[in-house]
């Protein structure tokens, strides 16, 4: 027999081994997934029965308007904010009003109030989850099916199942087809004989009928997974298979699918509610059919998102934006399902089928039947394993190894390439496959050398070179593919977080958060010292304000020290016995390298009578050419900088600090930013795509210390402190995106991708301003950003921000008022994103000089505008058990 003729038989052996071990590996997880999937499929009719009193009504003679129905809800729940409405789609259906009840649920479910559309009676409250509008029962079962109620780690079980399911299903299909060519009984069970053959007679045909369903469940299930889901999302985006969406002012994210999206929003005005009926009529006139969801605009917004929510055949998934800015509702934008890219339509249909929505009850019953059959398949598989056990054995033997050695090397290379590619696309599959191969090789070597080894002519044991190379090649290739996948799927700050301790010390010679390696999240808050007594309203003299400032810094320092160490902060003076809930926000979370840094503005010294010990260089910054400063985002008596690798830890720390300022200071403004470090390490990028901070010296270096720390400072208490300059810089990203990469590079004076100066060298090399390009012009233009500011003696610590459309600067203030403040740029640049620029310097004049140069000649100034500004002194660090600013009050 030729080698070619023996290849199918040789291929069958490794396929049998793979199918066997893969089944043993995932069968327990697959059984859990099948049983929870069965529960999910049956939860639809169960919910219909459980919530019939909320979702159905007795039809009446005429319906109330939507506005009247919503008003009935707001009257019953005045503290809840309406976010969206799902008008009754059938004569006996109730209207669902989605509200923000102030509760954040782990699954993402939102509160919903049901109202009788005929009488306006409020029927009750519940929750709604995902695009299938699941109630609490189905939400709980869905979460169990997806992650076993274990959060993010729990998702790995389902991803492991989905990653291997297609391998097991296709392998079983090939094995069954090959076997039945010899034995018959392909499509229907023909149990005969006894033992394993009888069990296989059931396992094979049932698996054949299931294979299409299992492949479908595997592929669609992976779209919800952690690592493979990111790969699929990237692939869909590359191939233009993503689900399109319309753009709505101040609307939530409508681009998700399945159970991952929800209709959360921040609330609508009474005026927006009053226009609901006319908006609904406009949408109906524009051929929006079937069940609808109308998401109301927030604040002063005028755009309503109207979306069809019918996921059964025929699918009705049109979306429309209805704008009321002119006074009368008008269709501003529409997106019809028929106009979606074909593969986006296919994806939507397949996901609806996976969720049991496409064919209604028939879909759900079919899914339930598949889950029951899958559970039987698993039981039969384990039974066959047990039936293959040797005499007196407890379990069956595995299929023998070594079959790859019988295959031609080109075929082995092809198998390796396929395995590596699958390992990259499905990382958990790759991890487990690489681990299996490595362990299998180790066991094989141990068994080989445990037996009398083959010897060469010199009496030395020999190992088959083909076996060793084959195993090593597969393991290395799969491992490499998996490594790349995991690395590229890791959060941007993963390397920094993994390499650093989770606790940054608060006490020390200098404040944390200055030379601390930049964390992933930052919050900057400005406070204004109160000059009146909170209880009596009487004016406070300077000494009283100073005493309040000292008490506040003492309290803040104690809180910051405790939170940075992962401990509960001391009890706040305004807390009652039942109000000590500081741990609740970040309960169970790691400190995440939390740092809290405190600064004092010029006003703090003026109001406290401490002007005589004010650092001489602390003066308000001038307004530079090109600035459009908003008072709501500028200045302040106190600055708090909170940084950490977990945004919730940062937010929890800020909430605790703000609470303790009551009576001492009021909040002026808050800005929040993020910094994403590349997976492989290196300099973070700003939203213009360029590396930000390449010119910074290393923390602790002589250059860093000379730029940052105030030496021989006057007054003496400020020795070892620094000055912080804060600027909220909005970027004109739409204009920037229109530039070619070459023009962008010339604007910065660096290569965008590498960060290397246009004069050459490395990212951190000093630019050569004498170097010429091919045309004889300076390689680094004289008006480029780095040419203008390259020698500024300061250290940057910038964070990106992205607030979306039409943010209001005054909403984060304790003194918030209705309307917009002068200086907003909404009409010209409605998208508010850019950089929270922070620089540390021993002398703020260094920043002033650099900014004046930028205003005069930096071509980057065309694309940025400063809207917030402030300068503060950062006192030295707190001694152990002391507080920040202690030297100021002891001087």
Secondary structure, DSSP 8 states (H G I E B T S, - for coil): --HHHHHHHHHHHHHHHHHHHHHHHHHHHHHHHHHHHHHHHHHHHHHHHHTHHHHB----S----HHHHHHHHHHH-TTSEEEEEE---STTB-EEEEEE-S---TT--EEEEEE-TTT--EEEEEEEBTTTTB-HHHHHHHHHHHHTT-GGGGHHHHHHHHHHHHHHHHHHHHHHHHHHHHH---SS----SSTHHHHHHHHHHHHHHHHHHHHHHHHHHHTTSSHHHHHHHHHHHHTT-S------TT-------GGG-----S---HHHHHTHHHHHHHHHHTT--SSEEEE---TT--EEEEEE-B-SSS-B--EEEEE-TTSS-EEEEEE-GGGS-HHHHHHHHHHHHHTT-TTTHHHHHHHHHHHHHHHHHHHHHHHHHHHTB-TT-SSB----S-GGGGS-HHHHHHHHHHHHHHHHHSHHHHHHHHHHHHHHHHHHHHHHHHS---B-TTS-B---HHHHHHHHHHHHHHHHHHHHHHHHHS-TTHHHHHHS-S-----SSS-TTSSS---SEEEEEEEEE--B-TTT--B--HHHHHHHHHHHHHHHHHHHHHHHTT------TT--TT---TTTTTTT---TT-EEEEEE-HHHHHHHT-GGGS-TT-------TT----GGGS--SEEEEEEES-HHHHHHHHHHHHHHTTTTEEEEEEEEEE----TT----B-TTSSBS-TT---TTSHHHHHHHS-SS-SSGGGTT-EEEEEEEEEE-HHHHHTS-HHHHHHHHTB-TTT--BTT-S-TTS---TT-B-TTSSBSS-TTSHHHHHTT---EE--EEEEEEES--GGGGSTT--SS--TT--TTT--EEEEEEEEEEES-THHHHHHHHHHHHH-GGGGGEEEEEEEEEEE-----TT--TTHHHHH-
